[in-house]
Every structure is written in C-alpha cells, then in structure tokens.
Amino acid sequence: MTKIGLDGHDRGVKVLARGLRDAGMEVIYTGLWQTPAMAAKAAVEEDVDLLGASFHSAAHLTIVPVLIHELKKIGRPDIPVAIGGIIPRDDVQAMKDAGVALVFETECAMERIVADLRALAEKTHQRRQAAIDNGELDRWIGALKEGDRSALGRVLSWIEDGACAEEIERRLPSPDGSTIVVGLTGAPGVGKSTLIGRLLEALRRRDKRVAVVAVDPVSPITGGALLGDRARMSRAAGDPGVFLRSAASRGQTGGLAPTTGAMVEVLRRAQVDVLLIETVGAGQNDFAVRQWASPLLLLLMPGAGDDLQLEKAGITEVADVFVINKADLAGADKLESQIRQTLGPARPIVQTVASHGEGIETLADVILSHRRGVEK
C-alpha cells in the first residue's frame, strides 16, 4: 500500500492496511509523500502481488497514468494496480482505460475489498508460477548477477514461496565473498528502522551499493502482517543504489523469518556491497541473526534497564558493536560507562541520534572497517 501525492492524509490507507492485515494478508506500507517512481520501485523490489494506491486530493487522473508508465519503464507492467480513496464514479472508467485493475469507490465495504484483492493476488501467483515453470527462473538468476533489481525481487519471491534448500544450492552461483552482512537487533522502539534509513544515506555517500532485509512480526491470530519499515527509510528508498525488501516472520523465532538465510545467500550474489538485516524487535535470547551477520549491532537506549541486564547471557555476549541510540536522552553516557565496566573495552560503542543523523558517519566507519569472519 502506498500514499502517492502531496495531500498528507494517510488515515484511510492505514485503516485499509490494518483491515487487510486482519484478513491474513502481508501488507507493505510505504508511507506518505510517495512519487509514482518510488511506488513503482518499491513494488518491483518487493515483487508484490498487487500495488495499491490511495488518493485523497483528486490527483488520480494525473498520477495514475504516470504510475502505470513507471511500472512499464522499470520492466514490470504485469504488476496489477488497485486504487481507492476519493475516486468519483465518473472517473472509474478512465482509470480502467489507463490500465488500473481495480477501482474502489468511496464507501466500498471492506469485505468486498478483501475479496477482490484476494482474487487479483491469486492471479499474480498463478502468473509467477507459470513463469517459473516456463524456465524464467534461470533467466532471473542470471540477471540478478548483473545487478538487475527487478530480477532480484522475483528470485526473492521464489525463495519466500518455498524453494527447497537443495534447489537453491544447485541453481545459485557461488558468491564472491565481498558483501558485508550487517545484523541489527534490539528491543522494539529503540529506533532500528530510523537508524537504518540514516545508515543507507551514509553508505551511499561512500558509493556503496546497499540492500536491506527488514523483518516484521506477524499476527498470532490471523497470520497477517503490516510491514512498515520502508516508511521509516523513505529518504533513501528512491535511490537506485538502495534495494529494500520486507519480510514477515511467519512464526519464526529468533527475530528472523524462515527464509532470511536463503535471502541473504541470494543478495550476496547480487552486486551488493553492504547488506543490512533488521530483526523483529528482539529480546535477550533472539540472536539467530548472528549466523548470517558480521558485524552484529545491538541497539540500546538510555533508561531501558539497569546494568544487571548487561550481565545476563544472550545477545549482549555475541554483539560486535553496541549502538546507544536516542543518545540525546538523559543517561547515555552512564549507559556507555556501564557497558564498558560490565562487558569490557574491546567492542566498539557508538552513540547516535538517528532522528537527527548524529553519530551515523562514525557508525558507518565502524561497519566498513569490521573484518571478523561470519560463522557458518
């Protein structure tokens, strides 16, 4: 789901996104102020079943044809588009003539929206599987090695749709070993997504090609998920040197998704200099990302616990770098001192205020200078 245009109203699209999540769907929310090019780029990277756009300011007649054009230009005219918001009945046919698959008028019932989107998504699934059955997968794998981000998005979907480990190993070439894989973990609310958004900008200033796998939790009741990390990385999301992929945990413990490891292996073969893995808001025992990442960054914030928490076994033992985010809050220096006293001086500690970009350049330097081997 995306909010294209300049009206700044996202209440409707958020209500819809939550409704689709509660219906058991995995919904990627890209946030406000999206341009058609940004929305198309997100749809291709995520290889979505459909792209939904909401309009409040009557801009659909101008923007929708541009959005359709952007999907064609980026090589994915097959991604269906559904629109809603303030769409007058007289404009519905014009939107369909422009290439829109579904138009939801004002006051359309959620039950109908869910049913229509499910049917449209199922057609996308069928086309994806037919393409694989017709030999397109090998072409996509070949293209991703040349930096084709559309092909990369498709291969990651093949992984998420249940590709077996033996087939992945057989089809994928060996990586060259040059990609730095960075894990970022920490408690909910510590600012992981915002920090990653700033890191993307800092790494791009160093001319690094960067990818992100951002894992969000699923509902234990419906199995649906609202994947909203892209919305906090929007400043860098439109950069062609940045690739963002959202993933639902789908019941996996340890802060990752069942397919995270396989997705890492694909991305290490896709002309990526730095790969950032963002875990679900994790606790002391959620350190599965360690087997894929080096360095592993643990984000902390002032006032979130006493020094006894640092003594406990778990994530504090295996973290390579400690990041004290929201360091403008009282207690940041005290927390750094506690880390030093409890865990020793060997591991770097970086204080950041991600919302203002403070400390990010230092953190980027620490990441790029890290050389410990990844344990397999």
N, C-alpha and C positions, 0 to 999 in steps of 0.2 A: 504494500500500500504506500502510495506517495502523495504528497500535497504539493501540486505544481502551481506556481504563480506567486503573487505578492500580497494576497489578502490577509495572510497571517492567522486565519481561522483553522484550527485543527481539531476542534471538539468533535465534529461529525465523523471525521476519518478515524479518530481514536475510538469512538463508540463502536464503529463498524469493525475495526481491528479486534477489539475485545470480543465482540459478538462472534466473529469468525474463529478466534482462539477458543471460545467456549463451545464452539461446534466441532472442535477437534482438529482444526487446521493449524498449520505453521505459517504465521503471518510475519512478513518482514516489513517493518515500518521505517521509512527513510527520513521522516521528519519534514519540517516546514522549509519553504523557500527553495524548493527543488526546481531546477530548469528541466526542460524536456531532455536535454543531453544527459544530465545527471541521472534522471529517472531511467532512461534507456540503458545507460552504463550499469546501473545497479541491477536492472532486470537481466542483463546478459551475464554479469558476474555471478549472480545468484541462480541463473538458469531457471527462472521462475516458471510455474505452470501458467500463470497469467499475471499481467500488470494492471493493478487497479489505481485509478487516479481520481481525486476528489477536487471539485471546483465550487467555489463559493461566490466568486466575483464576476460571473458570466464571461469568463475568458476562454471557455471551451472551444468556441468556434475558431479562435485564433491559434490556441495552443495545441489542441488535439492533432490537427494535421502535421504540425511540427514534430510532435512526439512520434507519430507513425513514421515520418520521414527519418527520424533519428534511429529508430529500430532497424529500418531498411539499410541505412548508411553503415551501421555497425554490424550488419550481416545477420540480423535476427528478425526478419519480417514475419516469421512464423509465431512469435510470442503474441498471444491474443491480448487485447486491451479491453478493459471494462471501465466505465466511468460512471460517476454519480455526483451528487451534490445538488446545486441549483441548475437543473437542466430543463428548460421549458419544453413542453410537449412538441411544439412546432420545430424544435431543433433536433429531435431524436433521429429523424430520417437522414438529416445532413451528417450527423455523427456516424451513422451506419455506412453512409456512402463514402465517408472518409476512411473507413476501414476498422471502425470500432466493433468489437464482437458483441458486447452487451452494454446497454444504457439503462441505468436505474434512475427513474424519475423521483422527484420529491415524494416523501411518504411511502415509498416502497417498503413492504414488510420484510423484516429480517429473514423470515422463513423462506421467502422467495429468493432473496439474495443468496442465501446459503445454498439452496438447491441449484440455482442457475450456475453459481460459481463451481460447485462440485462437478456438475456435468461438463463444464468447459475445461476444468482441470483434468478430468479423466481423458478427454480427447487429446490434451497435450501429452499425457503419459503414454497414450497409445502411439502417438507420432514419435515420441522419443524411443520407445522400444522398437518400433518398426525401423527407425534409422539404424539402430544398433544391429538388428537382425540383418539389415542390408549391407553391413560392412563399414558403416560410417565411423565406428569407434576407433578403428586403426588410423583413419584419417585425422580424427580429432587428436589422438595421442601424438601423431607426427607433428601436427600443427602447434600443439602447446609447447613443444620443444623449441619452436621458432618464435615463441612469445605471443601467440595468438590467444588473447584473453577470452574470446568467445568459445574457442575450443576447450580452454581450460575449465570454464564454467560447466560445459557439457560433461567433461570427464569426471569432475567432482560430483555431478549428479549421478553418474553411473556408479560411483563409489557409494554414495548415500542410498541408492536404490538396492544395494545388497550384493555388489560384486564380491565374489569369494577371494580369499587371500591368495590362493594358488593362481587364479587367473590374473590378478593384479601383478603378481611377481613375474608371470610369464610375459605379459604384454608391455609392461613399463620398462624402459631402458634404465641402465644404472645411472644414478646421479653423479655429478662431478665433485660433490663434496664441498662446494664453495658457499652454500647458503648458510647463514647464521640463523638458527632457530631459537627464538626467544620465548620463554613462557612467562606469563604474567598472571599472578594469582593473588588473592586477598579477600577479605570479608566483603559482603555486599555493602555498597555505599562508600567504599574507600576511594573510588574515582578511577577505576581501571580504564573504562572506555574513554573518558575525557583525556586521561594521560596518553593513551594510545593515539588519539587524534592529534595531540601535540607532537608526539614522537614521529608520526608519519611526516609531518611538515619538516621536522629537524633532519630526518634521514633523507628526505627528498632534496633538501638544500645541500646535502653531501652527494647528490646524484646517485642515490641507492634506489634500486627497484624493490618495492616493498609489498608484501602481502599480509593479510590478517585473516585468521580463522577465529571468529568470535562465537563462543558457546553460551547459550542462554538456557534456562531451565524450562521444562515442560510442565503442564498442569498434571498433577497426580490424579485428577478426577476425569478430565476429558482427553488427555493426551495432546491437547493443542498447545501452542507456544506463541508468544509475542516476542519476536526477535527485533529488539530496538537499538542494538549497539551502533548501527550505521548512523542513526540520528545524531549521536554524540561525536561522530567522526566526519561530519558533513564538510568541514573546512577543507579536508584533503580528499574527500571521496571522488571528486570530479577529476583529479589528477590522473592522466593516463599511466603514470608510473606507480600507481597505487591500485591494488586489487583487494577487494573486501568480500569475504564470504561468511555468511551467518550459518550457524548450525544449532539444532535443538539437541539437548542432552538425551532425549528419548529414554529416560530412566536409567542412564548410565551413572554410576557413582564415580567419585574422584574428581569431579569438576569438568569432565570432558564429555564428548559424545562418543557413541560406539565406533564411529568411523573416523575419529580425529587422527589416529595414527596413519591410516591409509591416505587421508587427505594431505597430511604432512609429506608423505612419500611422493605424492603427485606434485605438490608445489615445489619440492626440492628439485624437480626436473623441468621446471617451467620458467627459467630465466628470472629467478627471484634472488636478490642479494640478501634480504633480511625478511624472515617470516616471523610474525608475532602471533602467538597463540594466547587468546584471552579465555580464561576458565570461567565457569559459573562462579558467582560469589561463593567462595570456598572457606572451609574451616581448617582446623589444625591437621586433620587427617587426610585432606584432599591434595595429594601431591603426585597424582598419576602423570601429570604433565612432565614430570622430571625425566621420564624415559625418552622423551622426544626433544626436550629443550635444553640448551646450554648457551647462554646463561638462563637461570630461573630467577625471576624477580618476584619478591614478596612485597606487596604494598601494605603499609601500615598507616595509621593516622593517629595524631595525638589524642589522648583521652579515651582510647578504645579498650583499655585494660591496664592492669598493673604489671610490674616486672615479673611476677610469677608466671604469667602467660609465656614469657620468653624461655622459661626453664623447661616447659613441657616438651615431650617428644613430638615429632611430626614435621610440619612444613618448615619451622624455624631451623631445623637441623640441616636440611638439604638446600635451602635457598642460597643462591650465589651472590645476590645483590639485595640489599634492603632499601626500599624506597619509602621515605616518610612523606606521604602526600598530604595536602592541606596543611603545609608547614607554617602557614600564616596563623594557625590556631595556637593558643597557648599550650605549652608543653612539648613542642617539637624538639627543642634542644635537650630536654630531660629524657625524652624517648631515645634519642640518639645515644646519650650517655648510658642509658640502661642497656641498650643493645651491645655497646662496647664492653661494658662491665660483665654482662652475662654471657655473651657469645664470643667475645674476643675481638681483636683488631684486624683480623685477616681479611674479612669480607667488606666490600665497599658499602657505604651508606650514603645515599643521595637524598637531600631534602628538595621537594618540589611543591609548587603550587600550580597544578596543571591548568586550572581555570584561567590563570594569568600567563601561563607559559614559562614560569620561573623554574630554573633548575633543569629544564628539559635538554638543553645543549650539553650540559655535564653528563646527564644520564645517557644520551646518545653516544658520547665519547666512551663511556664505560662499557656499553653494549658492544660497540665495534672493536674494542680492544680485548674483549674476553676471548680466551682460546682453549678453555677446558674441553676435552672430548666428550661427546654425547655417549651415555651408557646405553647399550642395546641389550 
